[in-house]
């Protein structure tokens, strides 16, 4: 179910109108994620460019392979667990955690570099607690989808420390947490977001709104 009171950005968006016009998930991704002004940076595209340029230079990848995703891009979450809620600007009693800015890098080269560093790790080789074990399996779950999350790997390796330090250095530019994942290729990227969008399409087109 979608609670309209918590999803005003969604129901007032072109994204919502396009779903009602029976546009498919491929169209929605191309228009609203890959080629649209980002919600959070709509009044400061220079800052958006600056952040993408820093990521590009840090990891030696084209700026065209870096995308803002999630509620920072759309103005609302695509995660059903978040009930498609609006982007949260500030901490409050109702929302103790502001929305992150989630970036995605599509790069087979960077994916391979990170994977080369972690492929020798085995869970059984380390003393671990329940939290580390959950992180490990969450990491594996993303990996099987062609999506690397270095920040989720439970054990230390050089790129994890560097990854944290770099993206944490961007937090002060936007007054919130900046995160990033690496997709192996565009196919993996599209599959991830098509799943979420198709679920949302089904909800909206069957009018399950509160």
FENWO-V65476 format. One record per residue. N is the residue number from 0. PHI is phi in degrees with one decimal (NA if undefined). D_LAST is the distance of its C-alpha to the last C-alpha in whole Angstrom. Layout:
BEGIN
n={N N}
phi={PHI PHI}
d_last={D_LAST D_LAST}
END
This chain:
BEGIN
n={0 1 2 3 4 5 6 7 8 9 10 11 12 13 14 15 16 17 18 19 20 21 22 23 24 25 26 27 28 29 30 31 32 33 34 35 36 37 38 39 40 41 42 43 44 45 46 47 48 49 50 51 52 53 54 55 56 57 58 59 60 61 62 63 64 65 66 67 68 69 70 71 72 73 74 75 76 77 78 79 80 81 82 83 84 85 86 87 88 89 90 91 92 93 94 95 96 97 98 99 100 101 102 103 104 105 106 107 108 109 110 111 112 113 114 115 116 117 118 119 120 121 122 123 124 125 126 127 128 129 130 131 132 133 134 135 136 137 138 139 140 141 142 143 144 145 146 147 148 149 150 151 152 153 154 155 156 157 158 159 160 161 162 163 164 165 166 167 168 169 170 171 172 173 174 175 176 177 178 179 180 181 182 183 184 185 186 187 188 189 190 191 192 193 194 195 196 197 198 199 200 201 202 203 204 205 206 207 208 209}
phi={NA -117.6 -87.9 -59.2 -63.2 -98.4 -131.4 -63.3 -63.3 -65.4 -70.2 -101.1 -97.3 -65.7 -57.5 -63.7 -61.4 -66.7 -64.9 -63.8 -86.1 68.2 -73.2 -90.2 -65.6 -60.6 -61.4 -64.9 -66.2 -61.8 -77.2 -101.7 -112.4 -83.8 -136.7 -133.4 -61.8 -71.8 -55.6 -68.9 -104.9 -60.9 -105.6 -152.5 -69.7 -64.4 -66.0 -59.6 -62.6 -59.9 -65.3 -63.3 -65.8 -62.9 -63.8 -58.7 -70.6 -62.8 -110.0 54.0 -129.0 -67.7 -62.9 -74.9 -100.5 -117.9 -131.7 -87.1 -128.7 69.5 -69.8 -66.0 -84.5 -98.0 95.6 -152.2 -80.0 -97.0 -85.9 -57.5 -65.8 -93.3 58.5 57.9 -67.8 -63.5 -57.1 -101.7 -75.7 -130.6 -64.3 -152.3 -62.8 -73.8 -126.9 -68.8 -127.4 -64.4 -67.7 -77.8 -105.9 -105.2 -103.3 -130.8 -109.7 -107.6 -159.6 -65.6 -65.3 -66.2 -55.0 -65.9 -62.5 -68.3 -63.2 -59.7 -77.4 -106.5 -66.2 -83.9 -77.0 -131.6 -57.4 -70.5 -83.6 -126.5 -71.0 -144.6 -105.8 -62.8 -63.7 -62.6 -64.3 -63.4 -59.2 -59.2 -73.5 -62.8 -60.0 -60.5 -60.1 -63.4 -58.9 -64.7 -94.6 77.3 -132.6 -98.6 -120.6 -56.0 -68.1 -93.6 -69.2 -75.1 -113.4 -76.1 -150.1 -51.8 -70.7 -66.2 -60.9 -64.0 -60.9 -58.3 -61.5 -66.4 -71.7 -64.6 -67.8 -87.8 -56.7 -67.9 -71.5 -124.0 58.0 -169.5 -74.1 -110.5 -123.8 -157.8 -123.9 -118.6 -96.3 -61.9 -158.6 -66.2 -60.7 -62.8 -60.7 -65.0 -60.8 -59.4 -82.1 -64.5 -59.7 -65.4 -69.7 -62.8 -65.8 -66.5 -56.2 -61.9 -62.9 -68.2 -73.6 -98.9 58.6 -88.6 -115.0 -102.8}
d_last={7 6 5 6 8 10 10 12 15 13 12 15 17 20 19 15 18 20 18 17 21 21 23 23 23 27 26 23 25 28 27 24 26 30 31 28 29 27 24 26 30 29 31 34 35 38 36 34 38 40 37 37 41 42 40 42 45 44 44 46 43 42 40 38 37 35 32 29 26 22 20 24 24 21 19 16 17 17 17 15 16 15 11 12 13 15 19 20 23 25 25 23 23 19 20 24 24 24 23 26 27 28 30 32 35 36 40 42 45 43 41 44 46 43 44 47 47 45 46 49 46 46 44 47 49 48 47 43 41 38 36 38 38 34 34 37 35 32 34 36 32 32 35 35 32 35 33 35 34 38 36 35 38 39 43 45 46 47 44 42 43 44 40 39 42 41 37 37 40 37 35 37 36 33 32 30 31 31 31 32 33 35 35 38 37 35 34 33 31 29 28 27 24 24 23 20 19 19 17 14 16 15 11 11 14 12 9 7 4 0}
END
